[in-house]
Amino acid sequence: MTTAEAGGAKPAAKDPWELPDVSGLVVGVLGGTGDQGRGLAYRLARAGHRVVIGSRSADRAEAAAAELGEGVEGADNAGCARASDVVIVAVPWEGHAATLTALADDLAGKLVVDCVNPLGFDKKGAYAIVPEEGSAAEQAAALLPRSRVTAAFHHLSAVLLQDPAVERIDTDVMVLGEDRADCAVVQALAGRIPGMRGVFAGRLRNAHQVEALVANLISVNRRYKAHAGVRLTDV
């Protein structure tokens, strides 16, 4: 028995910025031929990860991977899911449920990172859609009961992600999930991209407002002709 145990003292709290080494993880990107997916694939490959782009068409995924260069390969969605340790879901909201339903077996046991923003657009601009489950991330968790679902990477500019002239993207990435260790992996993954920082932001039940904030950022970016992200202060 240690002195602390004998005296009833609590162990020191773990440093919240102590994150795991994720440099060896293979990252899959479902929807990797779209702007957001391509950008994330490019940045993570540039950070040294092996990245697998997934698409309904393997040929389309392989063509996109060839354009992105070293460290990126293409496969159909199922092949991408099977080959990856961590799978980022960056598909259009309209195809979110159907894509994940079809891949439930291939994603079993995987750490899934949902970055989909359910949005609608009309003449007034972008607005948030509230899925029946509460958020895209909660829908993913419901459709993938054998996967470990987190939510992150919602507020990133696809333009900046894809621009090779941009060395740093100074923004925070809010990470949500039910398991703190899984969230730490995603936080560390975000931190592999220069300028980014992964910040734990709660459980999946709080994902809706994180997803919905993208509608506000779209308005900011249109008004100021910018590529705004989110930076959290005092942490």
Rosetta blueprint (number, residue, H / E / L):
1 M L
2 T L
3 T H
4 A H
5 E H
6 A H
7 G H
8 G L
9 A L
10 K L
11 P L
12 A L
13 A L
14 K L
15 D L
16 P L
17 W L
18 E L
19 L L
20 P L
21 D L
22 V L
23 S L
24 G L
25 L L
26 V E
27 V E
28 G E
29 V E
30 L E
31 G L
32 G L
33 T L
34 G L
35 D H
36 Q H
37 G H
38 R H
39 G H
40 L H
41 A H
42 Y H
43 R H
44 L H
45 A H
46 R H
47 A L
48 G L
49 H L
50 R E
51 V E
52 V E
53 I E
54 G E
55 S E
56 R L
57 S L
58 A H
59 D H
60 R H
61 A H
62 E H
63 A H
64 A H
65 A H
66 A H
67 E H
68 L H
69 G L
70 E L
71 G L
72 V E
73 E E
74 G E
75 A E
76 D E
77 N H
78 A H
79 G H
80 C H
81 A H
82 R H
83 A H
84 S L
85 D L
86 V E
87 V E
88 I E
89 V E
90 A L
91 V L
92 P L
93 W H
94 E H
95 G H
96 H H
97 A H
98 A H
99 T H
100 L H
101 T H
102 A H
103 L L
104 A L
105 D L
106 D L
107 L L
108 A L
109 G L
110 K L
111 L E
112 V E
113 V E
114 D E
115 C L
116 V L
117 N L
118 P L
119 L E
120 G E
121 F E
122 D E
123 K L
124 K L
125 G E
126 A E
127 Y E
128 A E
129 I L
130 V L
131 P L
132 E L
133 E L
134 G L
135 S L
136 A H
137 A H
138 E H
139 Q H
140 A H
141 A H
142 A H
143 L H
144 L L
145 P L
146 R L
147 S L
148 R E
149 V E
150 T E
151 A E
152 A L
153 F L
154 H L
155 H L
156 L L
157 S L
158 A H
159 V H
160 L H
161 L H
162 Q H
163 D L
164 P L
165 A L
166 V L
167 E L
168 R L
169 I L
170 D L
171 T E
172 D E
173 V E
174 M E
175 V E
176 L E
177 G E
178 E L
179 D L
180 R H
181 A H
182 D H
183 C H
184 A H
185 V H
186 V H
187 Q H
188 A H
189 L H
190 A H
191 G H
192 R L
193 I L
194 P L
195 G L
196 M E
197 R E
198 G E
199 V E
200 F E
201 A L
202 G L
203 R L
204 L H
205 R H
206 N H
207 A H
208 H H
209 Q H
210 V H
211 E H
212 A H
213 L H
214 V H
215 A H
216 N H
217 L H
218 I H
219 S H
220 V H
221 N H
222 R H
223 R H
224 Y H
225 K L
226 A L
227 H L
228 A L
229 G L
230 V L
231 R L
232 L L
233 T L
234 D L
235 V L
